[in-house]
């Protein structure tokens, strides 16, 4: 069986835990590795916040930098009601990067967390992605 885990590097584990719990309604399940990792639940998969200081070595020869950065990989969090989710994320310190976009499959908004990582909040329509499925 294959299982997906989401790991998010952060420079401040306690601040990141507070942000993700407040902004996205996640729950701290436990700390691991001597309080270097926080396991969060509530999104359908385990999310691990990994304490990795700014300037520490990342992939290849790159150093971690928590300024806003682009990556081809980000996560989308599906919510039941977009506006309250947006307000919760903003109140927790997320930065809005778009207005609400509307499409046949639903509505979405883009954000950055306080650590430079992008994410989207999505509210599906009744049809969801079925409205854009290829025959």
N, CA, C and O atoms as CSV, one atom per row, in Angstrom:
chain,resi,resn,atom,element,x,y,z
A,1,UNK,N,N,0.838,-1.192,0.000
A,1,UNK,CA,C,0.000,0.000,0.000
A,1,UNK,C,C,0.874,1.242,0.000
A,1,UNK,O,O,1.858,1.316,0.736
A,2,UNK,N,N,0.524,2.195,-0.804
A,2,UNK,CA,C,1.226,3.468,-0.850
A,2,UNK,C,C,0.493,4.459,0.037
A,2,UNK,O,O,-0.737,4.475,0.080
A,3,UNK,N,N,1.257,5.290,0.749
A,3,UNK,CA,C,0.670,6.281,1.639
A,3,UNK,C,C,1.398,7.603,1.454
A,3,UNK,O,O,2.627,7.627,1.383
A,4,UNK,N,N,0.671,8.679,1.378
A,4,UNK,CA,C,1.248,9.997,1.180
A,4,UNK,C,C,1.400,10.707,2.524
A,4,UNK,O,O,0.476,10.722,3.337
A,5,UNK,N,N,2.576,11.294,2.748
A,5,UNK,CA,C,2.833,12.168,3.889
A,5,UNK,C,C,3.242,13.516,3.325
A,5,UNK,O,O,3.930,13.573,2.306
A,6,UNK,N,N,2.841,14.580,3.956
A,6,UNK,CA,C,3.232,15.915,3.529
A,6,UNK,C,C,4.210,16.467,4.558
A,6,UNK,O,O,3.864,16.610,5.731
A,7,UNK,N,N,5.429,16.779,4.125
A,7,UNK,CA,C,6.443,17.379,4.986
A,7,UNK,C,C,6.635,18.825,4.585
A,7,UNK,O,O,6.807,19.127,3.404
A,8,UNK,N,N,6.607,19.728,5.565
A,8,UNK,CA,C,6.775,21.152,5.318
A,8,UNK,C,C,7.911,21.646,6.212
A,8,UNK,O,O,7.802,21.608,7.437
A,9,UNK,N,N,8.997,22.107,5.600
A,9,UNK,CA,C,10.112,22.667,6.368
A,9,UNK,C,C,9.710,24.033,6.901
A,9,UNK,O,O,9.117,24.837,6.182
A,10,UNK,N,N,10.033,24.296,8.167
A,10,UNK,CA,C,9.727,25.579,8.792
A,10,UNK,C,C,10.879,25.982,9.700
A,10,UNK,O,O,11.541,25.117,10.275
A,11,UNK,N,N,11.131,27.282,9.840
A,11,UNK,CA,C,12.230,27.730,10.694
A,11,UNK,C,C,11.868,27.810,12.170
A,11,UNK,O,O,12.760,27.820,13.018
A,12,UNK,N,N,10.581,27.866,12.497
A,12,UNK,CA,C,10.115,28.011,13.877
A,12,UNK,C,C,8.948,27.042,14.075
A,12,UNK,O,O,7.825,27.314,13.649
A,13,UNK,N,N,9.223,25.921,14.720
A,13,UNK,CA,C,8.233,24.848,14.826
A,13,UNK,C,C,6.997,25.271,15.612
A,13,UNK,O,O,5.877,24.984,15.191
A,14,UNK,N,N,7.175,25.935,16.729
A,14,UNK,CA,C,6.013,26.324,17.536
A,14,UNK,C,C,5.143,27.346,16.805
A,14,UNK,O,O,3.916,27.249,16.827
A,15,UNK,N,N,5.774,28.317,16.163
A,15,UNK,CA,C,5.019,29.328,15.409
A,15,UNK,C,C,4.292,28.687,14.233
A,15,UNK,O,O,3.141,29.025,13.956
A,16,UNK,N,N,4.954,27.765,13.542
A,16,UNK,CA,C,4.336,27.088,12.403
A,16,UNK,C,C,3.175,26.204,12.855
A,16,UNK,O,O,2.138,26.149,12.194
A,17,UNK,N,N,3.348,25.523,13.970
A,17,UNK,CA,C,2.271,24.681,14.501
A,17,UNK,C,C,1.055,25.540,14.815
A,17,UNK,O,O,-0.071,25.189,14.463
A,18,UNK,N,N,1.285,26.659,15.474
A,18,UNK,CA,C,0.177,27.563,15.807
A,18,UNK,C,C,-0.491,28.071,14.533
A,18,UNK,O,O,-1.718,28.119,14.456
A,19,UNK,N,N,0.305,28.450,13.531
A,19,UNK,CA,C,-0.266,28.949,12.280
A,19,UNK,C,C,-1.136,27.892,11.610
A,19,UNK,O,O,-2.298,28.158,11.304
A,20,UNK,N,N,-0.596,26.701,11.378
A,20,UNK,CA,C,-1.347,25.682,10.640
A,20,UNK,C,C,-2.579,25.191,11.408
A,20,UNK,O,O,-3.585,24.836,10.795
A,21,UNK,N,N,-2.510,25.170,12.713
A,21,UNK,CA,C,-3.693,24.771,13.488
A,21,UNK,C,C,-4.761,25.858,13.428
A,21,UNK,O,O,-5.940,25.561,13.233
A,22,UNK,N,N,-4.354,27.114,13.592
A,22,UNK,CA,C,-5.318,28.209,13.554
A,22,UNK,C,C,-5.817,28.474,12.140
A,22,UNK,O,O,-7.022,28.605,11.926
A,23,UNK,N,N,-4.906,28.555,11.170
A,23,UNK,CA,C,-5.277,28.946,9.810
A,23,UNK,C,C,-6.083,27.881,9.090
A,23,UNK,O,O,-7.023,28.199,8.362
A,24,UNK,N,N,-5.718,26.605,9.290
A,24,UNK,CA,C,-6.331,25.538,8.495
A,24,UNK,C,C,-7.157,24.568,9.323
A,24,UNK,O,O,-7.674,23.587,8.790
A,25,UNK,N,N,-7.288,24.828,10.617
A,25,UNK,CA,C,-8.117,23.965,11.453
A,25,UNK,C,C,-7.508,22.601,11.710
A,25,UNK,O,O,-8.230,21.652,12.014
A,26,UNK,N,N,-6.182,22.484,11.593
A,26,UNK,CA,C,-5.524,21.210,11.861
A,26,UNK,C,C,-5.309,21.038,13.356
A,26,UNK,O,O,-5.467,21.986,14.125
A,27,UNK,N,N,-4.951,19.836,13.764
A,27,UNK,CA,C,-4.740,19.518,15.179
A,27,UNK,C,C,-3.348,18.945,15.369
A,27,UNK,O,O,-2.913,18.086,14.602
A,28,UNK,N,N,-2.654,19.417,16.385
A,28,UNK,CA,C,-1.357,18.842,16.735
A,28,UNK,C,C,-1.589,17.463,17.325
A,28,UNK,O,O,-2.242,17.330,18.360
A,29,UNK,N,N,-1.057,16.434,16.671
A,29,UNK,CA,C,-1.198,15.060,17.162
A,29,UNK,C,C,-0.097,14.709,18.145
A,29,UNK,O,O,-0.354,14.127,19.199
A,30,UNK,N,N,1.149,15.072,17.787
A,30,UNK,CA,C,2.281,14.766,18.664
A,30,UNK,C,C,3.535,15.433,18.123
A,30,UNK,O,O,3.589,15.879,16.978
A,31,UNK,N,N,4.551,15.485,18.999
A,31,UNK,CA,C,5.883,15.922,18.592
A,31,UNK,C,C,6.768,14.690,18.454
A,31,UNK,O,O,6.586,13.702,19.166
A,32,UNK,N,N,7.718,14.753,17.542
A,32,UNK,CA,C,8.628,13.643,17.278
A,32,UNK,C,C,10.068,14.156,17.275
A,32,UNK,O,O,10.312,15.358,17.171
A,33,UNK,N,N,11.002,13.237,17.388
A,33,UNK,CA,C,12.431,13.549,17.264
A,33,UNK,C,C,12.853,14.680,18.193
A,33,UNK,O,O,13.502,15.635,17.767
A,34,UNK,N,N,12.483,14.568,19.461
A,34,UNK,CA,C,12.910,15.567,20.428
A,34,UNK,C,C,12.388,16.957,20.142
A,34,UNK,O,O,13.124,17.934,20.284
A,35,UNK,N,N,11.140,17.065,19.744
A,35,UNK,CA,C,10.458,18.332,19.459
A,35,UNK,C,C,11.017,19.018,18.208
A,35,UNK,O,O,10.981,20.244,18.106
A,36,UNK,N,N,11.532,18.233,17.257
A,36,UNK,CA,C,12.017,18.775,15.989
A,36,UNK,C,C,10.980,18.623,14.870
A,36,UNK,O,O,11.124,19.205,13.795
A,37,UNK,N,N,9.936,17.833,15.138
A,37,UNK,CA,C,8.883,17.578,14.155
A,37,UNK,C,C,7.538,17.636,14.862
A,37,UNK,O,O,7.382,17.098,15.959
A,38,UNK,N,N,6.567,18.290,14.232
A,38,UNK,CA,C,5.195,18.312,14.736
A,38,UNK,C,C,4.319,17.573,13.735
A,38,UNK,O,O,4.314,17.893,12.546
A,39,UNK,N,N,3.585,16.591,14.218
A,39,UNK,CA,C,2.656,15.847,13.367
A,39,UNK,C,C,1.273,16.471,13.521
A,39,UNK,O,O,0.749,16.575,14.629
A,40,UNK,N,N,0.688,16.885,12.398
A,40,UNK,CA,C,-0.632,17.500,12.397
A,40,UNK,C,C,-1.629,16.579,11.715
A,40,UNK,O,O,-1.285,15.865,10.772
A,41,UNK,N,N,-2.846,16.600,12.188
A,41,UNK,CA,C,-3.900,15.786,11.580
A,41,UNK,C,C,-5.097,16.673,11.273
A,41,UNK,O,O,-5.191,17.809,11.737
A,42,UNK,N,N,-6.016,16.119,10.472
A,42,UNK,CA,C,-7.246,16.819,10.155
A,42,UNK,C,C,-7.401,17.154,8.688
A,42,UNK,O,O,-8.375,17.802,8.302
A,43,UNK,N,N,-6.449,16.720,7.852
A,43,UNK,CA,C,-6.526,17.031,6.426
A,43,UNK,C,C,-6.621,15.781,5.565
A,43,UNK,O,O,-6.502,15.866,4.342
A,44,UNK,N,N,-6.832,14.633,6.176
A,44,UNK,CA,C,-6.946,13.401,5.403
A,44,UNK,C,C,-5.616,12.692,5.204
A,44,UNK,O,O,-5.593,11.508,4.866
A,45,UNK,N,N,-4.510,13.398,5.408
A,45,UNK,CA,C,-3.169,12.799,5.384
A,45,UNK,C,C,-2.389,13.391,6.551
A,45,UNK,O,O,-2.732,14.459,7.058
A,46,UNK,N,N,-1.352,12.702,6.967
A,46,UNK,CA,C,-0.498,13.248,8.022
A,46,UNK,C,C,0.360,14.374,7.434
A,46,UNK,O,O,0.948,14.232,6.362
A,47,UNK,N,N,0.416,15.478,8.151
A,47,UNK,CA,C,1.255,16.611,7.776
A,47,UNK,C,C,2.312,16.748,8.850
A,47,UNK,O,O,2.004,16.808,10.041
A,48,UNK,N,N,3.568,16.798,8.416
A,48,UNK,CA,C,4.679,16.919,9.344
A,48,UNK,C,C,5.372,18.254,9.119
A,48,UNK,O,O,5.836,18.547,8.017
A,49,UNK,N,N,5.437,19.057,10.167
A,49,UNK,CA,C,6.216,20.290,10.135
A,49,UNK,C,C,7.608,19.929,10.640
A,49,UNK,O,O,7.760,19.434,11.757
A,50,UNK,N,N,8.619,20.175,9.817
A,50,UNK,CA,C,9.989,19.811,10.141
A,50,UNK,C,C,10.781,21.065,10.474
A,50,UNK,O,O,10.895,21.969,9.647
A,51,UNK,N,N,11.330,21.122,11.687
A,51,UNK,CA,C,12.138,22.276,12.058
A,51,UNK,C,C,13.463,22.216,11.303
A,51,UNK,O,O,14.290,21.336,11.539
A,52,UNK,N,N,13.643,23.163,10.399
A,52,UNK,CA,C,14.854,23.271,9.582
A,52,UNK,C,C,15.239,24.745,9.568
A,52,UNK,O,O,14.559,25.541,8.920
A,53,UNK,N,N,16.296,25.130,10.254
A,53,UNK,CA,C,16.660,26.552,10.339
A,53,UNK,C,C,16.969,27.166,8.982
A,53,UNK,O,O,17.458,26.495,8.074
A,54,UNK,N,N,16.677,28.441,8.864
A,54,UNK,CA,C,17.048,29.187,7.672
A,54,UNK,C,C,18.554,29.106,7.520
A,54,UNK,O,O,19.289,29.218,8.501
A,55,UNK,N,N,19.015,28.912,6.294
A,55,UNK,CA,C,20.438,28.793,6.028
A,55,UNK,C,C,20.972,27.376,6.095
A,55,UNK,O,O,22.093,27.121,5.657
A,56,UNK,N,N,20.177,26.431,6.644
A,56,UNK,CA,C,20.636,25.039,6.677
A,56,UNK,C,C,20.567,24.453,5.271
A,56,UNK,O,O,19.858,24.973,4.409
A,57,UNK,N,N,21.290,23.391,5.049
A,57,UNK,CA,C,21.359,22.798,3.711
A,57,UNK,C,C,20.043,22.109,3.356
A,57,UNK,O,O,19.464,21.378,4.160
A,58,UNK,N,N,19.600,22.359,2.155
A,58,UNK,CA,C,18.372,21.756,1.631
A,58,UNK,C,C,18.773,20.793,0.518
A,58,UNK,O,O,19.798,20.122,0.629
A,59,UNK,N,N,17.993,20.715,-0.537
A,59,UNK,CA,C,18.285,19.813,-1.655
A,59,UNK,C,C,19.509,20.300,-2.422
A,59,UNK,O,O,19.706,21.500,-2.611
A,60,UNK,N,N,20.320,19.353,-2.855
A,60,UNK,CA,C,21.516,19.716,-3.604
A,60,UNK,C,C,22.423,20.576,-2.748
A,60,UNK,O,O,22.694,20.249,-1.593
A,61,UNK,N,N,22.879,21.648,-3.303
A,61,UNK,CA,C,23.764,22.556,-2.568
A,61,UNK,C,C,23.041,23.832,-2.164
A,61,UNK,O,O,23.686,24.833,-1.852
A,62,UNK,N,N,21.719,23.813,-2.164
A,62,UNK,CA,C,20.946,25.009,-1.826
A,62,UNK,C,C,20.739,25.118,-0.323
A,62,UNK,O,O,20.587,24.119,0.380
A,63,UNK,N,N,20.737,26.353,0.145
A,63,UNK,CA,C,20.431,26.621,1.543
A,63,UNK,C,C,18.961,27.020,1.656
A,63,UNK,O,O,18.390,27.644,0.761
A,64,UNK,N,N,18.373,26.638,2.783
A,64,UNK,CA,C,16.969,27.003,3.005
A,64,UNK,C,C,16.844,28.504,3.182
A,64,UNK,O,O,17.645,29.144,3.864
A,65,UNK,N,N,15.805,29.048,2.541
A,65,UNK,CA,C,15.490,30.467,2.615
A,65,UNK,C,C,13.970,30.555,2.705
A,65,UNK,O,O,13.262,30.049,1.834
A,66,UNK,N,N,13.479,31.186,3.740
A,66,UNK,CA,C,12.040,31.207,3.962
A,66,UNK,C,C,11.361,32.478,3.458
A,66,UNK,O,O,10.240,32.786,3.862
A,67,UNK,N,N,12.039,33.215,2.577
A,67,UNK,CA,C,11.348,34.297,1.873
A,67,UNK,C,C,10.347,33.640,0.930
A,67,UNK,O,O,10.481,32.455,0.626
A,68,UNK,N,N,9.359,34.373,0.467
A,68,UNK,CA,C,8.367,33.797,-0.451
A,68,UNK,C,C,9.091,33.237,-1.657
A,68,UNK,O,O,9.913,33.913,-2.276
A,69,UNK,N,N,8.779,32.004,-1.979
A,69,UNK,CA,C,9.438,31.315,-3.088
A,69,UNK,C,C,8.394,30.573,-3.908
A,69,UNK,O,O,7.321,30.230,-3.411
A,70,UNK,N,N,8.718,30.338,-5.145
A,70,UNK,CA,C,7.855,29.556,-6.020
A,70,UNK,C,C,8.374,28.138,-6.079
A,70,UNK,O,O,9.585,27.915,-6.111
A,71,UNK,N,N,7.483,27.195,-6.092
A,71,UNK,CA,C,7.832,25.798,-6.285
A,71,UNK,C,C,6.726,25.155,-7.122
A,71,UNK,O,O,5.568,25.558,-7.012
A,72,UNK,N,N,7.051,24.180,-7.941
A,72,UNK,CA,C,5.998,23.543,-8.733
A,72,UNK,C,C,5.094,22.642,-7.904
A,72,UNK,O,O,4.121,22.095,-8.424
A,73,UNK,N,N,5.402,22.484,-6.632
A,73,UNK,CA,C,4.586,21.640,-5.764
A,73,UNK,C,C,4.017,22.496,-4.639
A,73,UNK,O,O,4.763,23.173,-3.930
A,74,UNK,N,N,2.719,22.468,-4.477
A,74,UNK,CA,C,2.067,23.153,-3.362
A,74,UNK,C,C,0.878,22.290,-2.951
A,74,UNK,O,O,0.562,21.304,-3.617
A,75,UNK,N,N,0.228,22.655,-1.867
A,75,UNK,CA,C,-0.943,21.872,-1.477
A,75,UNK,C,C,-2.206,22.713,-1.568
A,75,UNK,O,O,-2.187,23.928,-1.374
A,76,UNK,N,N,-3.308,22.024,-1.872
A,76,UNK,CA,C,-4.643,22.614,-1.875
A,76,UNK,C,C,-5.405,22.005,-0.724
A,76,UNK,O,O,-5.371,20.791,-0.523
A,77,UNK,N,N,-6.095,22.841,0.035
A,77,UNK,CA,C,-6.931,22.352,1.121
A,77,UNK,C,C,-8.384,22.585,0.733
A,77,UNK,O,O,-8.799,23.724,0.516
A,78,UNK,N,N,-9.152,21.511,0.646
A,78,UNK,CA,C,-10.568,21.601,0.289
A,78,UNK,C,C,-11.358,21.967,1.541
A,78,UNK,O,O,-11.229,21.317,2.579
A,79,UNK,N,N,-12.177,23.013,1.435
A,79,UNK,CA,C,-12.982,23.495,2.555
A,79,UNK,C,C,-14.454,23.474,2.160
A,79,UNK,O,O,-14.780,23.477,0.973
A,80,UNK,N,N,-15.331,23.453,3.140
A,80,UNK,CA,C,-16.770,23.453,2.869
A,80,UNK,C,C,-17.282,24.843,2.502
A,80,UNK,O,O,-18.178,24.988,1.671
A,81,UNK,N,N,-16.696,25.865,3.136
A,81,UNK,CA,C,-17.129,27.245,2.888
A,81,UNK,C,C,-15.880,28.109,2.760
A,81,UNK,O,O,-15.097,28.207,3.704
A,82,UNK,N,N,-15.687,28.730,1.616
A,82,UNK,CA,C,-14.453,29.439,1.320
A,82,UNK,C,C,-14.262,30.702,2.165
A,82,UNK,O,O,-13.177,30.904,2.711
A,83,UNK,N,N,-15.265,31.540,2.287
A,83,UNK,CA,C,-15.077,32.817,2.973
A,83,UNK,C,C,-14.627,32.651,4.423
A,83,UNK,O,O,-13.673,33.315,4.828
A,84,UNK,N,N,-15.274,31.789,5.231
A,84,UNK,CA,C,-14.774,31.623,6.607
A,84,UNK,C,C,-13.355,31.055,6.644
A,84,UNK,O,O,-12.568,31.416,7.519
A,85,UNK,N,N,-13.025,30.175,5.706
A,85,UNK,CA,C,-11.672,29.609,5.645
A,85,UNK,C,C,-10.656,30.695,5.298
A,85,UNK,O,O,-9.557,30.718,5.853
A,86,UNK,N,N,-11.017,31.590,4.388
A,86,UNK,CA,C,-10.142,32.710,4.041
A,86,UNK,C,C,-9.908,33.589,5.260
A,86,UNK,O,O,-8.770,33.948,5.563
A,87,UNK,N,N,-10.973,33.934,5.954
A,87,UNK,CA,C,-10.847,34.794,7.132
A,87,UNK,C,C,-9.987,34.140,8.210
A,87,UNK,O,O,-9.179,34.814,8.849
A,88,UNK,N,N,-10.151,32.845,8.414
A,88,UNK,CA,C,-9.354,32.116,9.413
A,88,UNK,C,C,-7.872,32.129,9.019
A,88,UNK,O,O,-7.005,32.349,9.864
A,89,UNK,N,N,-7.585,31.894,7.736
A,89,UNK,CA,C,-6.196,31.889,7.268
A,89,UNK,C,C,-5.562,33.271,7.421
A,89,UNK,O,O,-4.431,33.386,7.894
A,90,UNK,N,N,-6.282,34.313,7.023
A,90,UNK,CA,C,-5.749,35.667,7.137
A,90,UNK,C,C,-5.522,36.059,8.591
A,90,UNK,O,O,-4.507,36.674,8.918
A,91,UNK,N,N,-6.457,35.710,9.460
A,91,UNK,CA,C,-6.316,36.038,10.879
A,91,UNK,C,C,-5.103,35.355,11.509
A,91,UNK,O,O,-4.516,35.867,12.462
A,92,UNK,N,N,-4.738,34.201,10.969
A,92,UNK,CA,C,-3.592,33.467,11.499
A,92,UNK,C,C,-2.270,33.963,10.927
A,92,UNK,O,O,-1.207,33.564,11.402
A,93,UNK,N,N,-2.316,34.829,9.911
A,93,UNK,CA,C,-1.091,35.380,9.357
A,93,UNK,C,C,-0.777,34.985,7.931
A,93,UNK,O,O,0.312,35.281,7.440
A,94,UNK,N,N,-1.706,34.321,7.248
A,94,UNK,CA,C,-1.487,33.996,5.832
A,94,UNK,C,C,-1.528,35.282,5.011
A,94,UNK,O,O,-2.199,36.247,5.380
A,95,UNK,N,N,-0.810,35.283,3.910
A,95,UNK,CA,C,-0.826,36.413,2.990
A,95,UNK,C,C,-1.655,36.043,1.770
A,95,UNK,O,O,-1.359,35.056,1.096
A,96,UNK,N,N,-2.691,36.824,1.481
A,96,UNK,CA,C,-3.516,36.576,0.299
A,96,UNK,C,C,-2.718,36.922,-0.945
A,96,UNK,O,O,-2.085,37.976,-1.007
A,97,UNK,N,N,-2.746,36.039,-1.938
A,97,UNK,CA,C,-2.024,36.274,-3.189
A,97,UNK,C,C,-2.954,36.340,-4.387
A,97,UNK,O,O,-2.495,36.474,-5.522
A,98,UNK,N,N,-4.257,36.245,-4.147
A,98,UNK,CA,C,-5.217,36.367,-5.244
A,98,UNK,C,C,-6.574,36.724,-4.667
A,98,UNK,O,O,-6.825,36.582,-3.470
A,99,UNK,N,N,-7.438,37.191,-5.553
A,99,UNK,CA,C,-8.840,37.301,-5.206
A,99,UNK,C,C,-9.423,35.902,-5.333
A,99,UNK,O,O,-8.721,34.967,-5.717
A,100,UNK,N,N,-10.673,35.758,-5.020
A,100,UNK,CA,C,-11.344,34.471,-5.208
A,100,UNK,C,C,-11.548,34.254,-6.701
A,100,UNK,O,O,-12.110,35.103,-7.394
A,101,UNK,N,N,-11.087,33.109,-7.185
A,101,UNK,CA,C,-11.294,32.704,-8.580
A,101,UNK,C,C,-12.494,31.761,-8.628
A,101,UNK,O,O,-12.643,30.899,-7.763
A,102,UNK,N,N,-13.348,31.927,-9.639
A,102,UNK,CA,C,-14.527,31.080,-9.789
A,102,UNK,C,C,-14.452,30.348,-11.118
A,102,UNK,O,O,-14.117,30.934,-12.147
A,103,UNK,N,N,-14.770,29.050,-11.082
A,103,UNK,CA,C,-14.795,28.205,-12.284
A,103,UNK,C,C,-15.961,27.236,-12.138
A,103,UNK,O,O,-16.605,27.186,-11.090
A,104,UNK,N,N,-16.232,26.470,-13.188
A,104,UNK,CA,C,-17.327,25.507,-13.130
A,104,UNK,C,C,-17.144,24.458,-12.038
A,104,UNK,O,O,-18.126,23.939,-11.507
A,105,UNK,N,N,-15.902,24.146,-11.701
A,105,UNK,CA,C,-15.626,23.122,-10.687
A,105,UNK,C,C,-15.700,23.666,-9.265
A,105,UNK,O,O,-15.773,22.895,-8.308
A,106,UNK,N,N,-15.680,25.015,-9.118
A,106,UNK,CA,C,-15.755,25.592,-7.776
A,106,UNK,C,C,-15.043,26.925,-7.681
A,106,UNK,O,O,-14.895,27.635,-8.675
A,107,UNK,N,N,-14.597,27.264,-6.464
A,107,UNK,CA,C,-13.925,28.534,-6.211
A,107,UNK,C,C,-12.627,28.273,-5.456
A,107,UNK,O,O,-12.505,27.281,-4.738
A,108,UNK,N,N,-11.654,29.179,-5.628
A,108,UNK,CA,C,-10.378,29.004,-4.937
A,108,UNK,C,C,-9.736,30.353,-4.657
A,108,UNK,O,O,-10.091,31.368,-5.257
A,109,UNK,N,N,-8.787,30.341,-3.735
A,109,UNK,CA,C,-7.980,31.519,-3.422
A,109,UNK,C,C,-6.578,31.046,-3.067
A,109,UNK,O,O,-6.402,30.001,-2.440
A,110,UNK,N,N,-5.572,31.834,-3.479
A,110,UNK,CA,C,-4.167,31.484,-3.257
A,110,UNK,C,C,-3.578,32.299,-2.112
A,110,UNK,O,O,-3.915,33.467,-1.917
A,111,UNK,N,N,-2.683,31.648,-1.354
A,111,UNK,CA,C,-2.068,32.254,-0.176
A,111,UNK,C,C,-0.606,31.853,-0.059
A,111,UNK,O,O,-0.138,30.937,-0.735
A,112,UNK,N,N,0.105,32.560,0.815
A,112,UNK,CA,C,1.428,32.144,1.275
A,112,UNK,C,C,1.368,32.071,2.790
A,112,UNK,O,O,0.762,32.923,3.440
A,113,UNK,N,N,2.001,31.046,3.348
A,113,UNK,CA,C,2.100,30.972,4.805
A,113,UNK,C,C,3.215,31.924,5.261
A,113,UNK,O,O,3.918,32.477,4.416
A,114,UNK,N,N,3.392,32.127,6.556
A,114,UNK,CA,C,4.436,33.050,7.031
A,114,UNK,C,C,5.855,32.577,6.734
A,114,UNK,O,O,6.811,33.299,7.014
A,115,UNK,N,N,6.010,31.390,6.177
A,115,UNK,CA,C,7.328,30.800,5.943
A,115,UNK,C,C,7.648,30.696,4.452
A,115,UNK,O,O,8.593,30.009,4.067
A,116,UNK,N,N,6.864,31.375,3.615
A,116,UNK,CA,C,7.146,31.437,2.193
A,116,UNK,C,C,6.510,30.366,1.338
A,116,UNK,O,O,6.678,30.379,0.118
A,117,UNK,N,N,5.773,29.421,1.947
A,117,UNK,CA,C,5.164,28.322,1.199
A,117,UNK,C,C,3.786,28.724,0.679
A,117,UNK,O,O,2.994,29.326,1.404
A,118,UNK,N,N,3.506,28.389,-0.583
A,118,UNK,CA,C,2.206,28.678,-1.156
A,118,UNK,C,C,1.211,27.568,-0.892
A,118,UNK,O,O,1.585,26.402,-0.770
A,119,UNK,N,N,-0.066,27.938,-0.803
A,119,UNK,CA,C,-1.151,26.967,-0.694
A,119,UNK,C,C,-2.430,27.602,-1.204
A,119,UNK,O,O,-2.539,28.825,-1.294
A,120,UNK,N,N,-3.392,26.764,-1.535
A,120,UNK,CA,C,-4.691,27.240,-2.016
A,120,UNK,C,C,-5.800,26.684,-1.135
A,120,UNK,O,O,-5.697,25.575,-0.611
A,121,UNK,N,N,-6.843,27.456,-0.981
A,121,UNK,CA,C,-8.086,26.986,-0.370
A,121,UNK,C,C,-9.080,26.797,-1.502
A,121,UNK,O,O,-9.233,27.674,-2.353
A,122,UNK,N,N,-9.755,25.657,-1.514
A,122,UNK,CA,C,-10.684,25.306,-2.587
A,122,UNK,C,C,-12.039,24.926,-2.014
A,122,UNK,O,O,-12.133,24.151,-1.062
A,123,UNK,N,N,-13.076,25.478,-2.605
A,123,UNK,CA,C,-14.457,25.088,-2.307
A,123,UNK,C,C,-15.030,24.521,-3.601
A,123,UNK,O,O,-15.233,25.263,-4.562
A,124,UNK,N,N,-15.291,23.225,-3.638
A,124,UNK,CA,C,-15.827,22.603,-4.845
A,124,UNK,C,C,-17.307,22.927,-5.024
A,124,UNK,O,O,-18.044,23.071,-4.048
A,125,UNK,N,N,-17.735,23.040,-6.284
A,125,UNK,CA,C,-19.156,23.116,-6.613
A,125,UNK,C,C,-19.737,21.716,-6.443
A,125,UNK,O,O,-19.008,20.781,-6.113
A,126,UNK,N,N,-21.025,21.566,-6.662
A,126,UNK,CA,C,-21.656,20.238,-6.547
A,126,UNK,C,C,-21.037,19.250,-7.530
A,126,UNK,O,O,-20.911,18.066,-7.218
A,127,UNK,N,N,-20.646,19.729,-8.724
A,127,UNK,CA,C,-20.054,18.866,-9.731
A,127,UNK,C,C,-18.567,18.627,-9.494
A,127,UNK,O,O,-18.041,17.583,-9.880
A,128,UNK,N,N,-17.880,19.585,-8.860
A,128,UNK,CA,C,-16.445,19.469,-8.621
A,128,UNK,C,C,-15.693,19.247,-9.926
A,128,UNK,O,O,-16.069,19.771,-10.974
A,129,UNK,N,N,-14.636,18.470,-9.844
A,129,UNK,CA,C,-13.817,18.220,-11.036
A,129,UNK,C,C,-14.544,17.384,-12.087
A,129,UNK,O,O,-14.058,17.274,-13.212
A,130,UNK,N,N,-15.677,16.799,-11.762
A,130,UNK,CA,C,-16.456,16.076,-12.773
A,130,UNK,C,C,-16.875,17.021,-13.904
A,130,UNK,O,O,-17.084,16.586,-15.037
A,131,UNK,N,N,-16.996,18.326,-13.586
A,131,UNK,CA,C,-17.406,19.294,-14.599
A,131,UNK,C,C,-16.318,19.549,-15.639
A,131,UNK,O,O,-16.595,20.130,-16.688
A,132,UNK,N,N,-15.103,19.130,-15.369
A,132,UNK,CA,C,-14.002,19.362,-16.315
A,132,UNK,C,C,-13.337,18.052,-16.742
A,132,UNK,O,O,-12.273,18.069,-17.360
A,133,UNK,N,N,-13.957,16.925,-16.415
A,133,UNK,CA,C,-13.387,15.616,-16.755
A,133,UNK,C,C,-13.485,15.362,-18.251
A,133,UNK,O,O,-14.481,15.699,-18.890
A,134,UNK,N,N,-12.452,14.773,-18.786
A,134,UNK,CA,C,-12.447,14.375,-20.205
A,134,UNK,C,C,-13.333,13.145,-20.390
A,134,UNK,O,O,-13.398,12.291,-19.506
A,135,UNK,N,N,-14.025,13.046,-21.548
A,135,UNK,CA,C,-14.899,11.881,-21.770
A,135,UNK,C,C,-14.098,10.605,-21.926
A,135,UNK,O,O,-14.674,9.535,-22.119
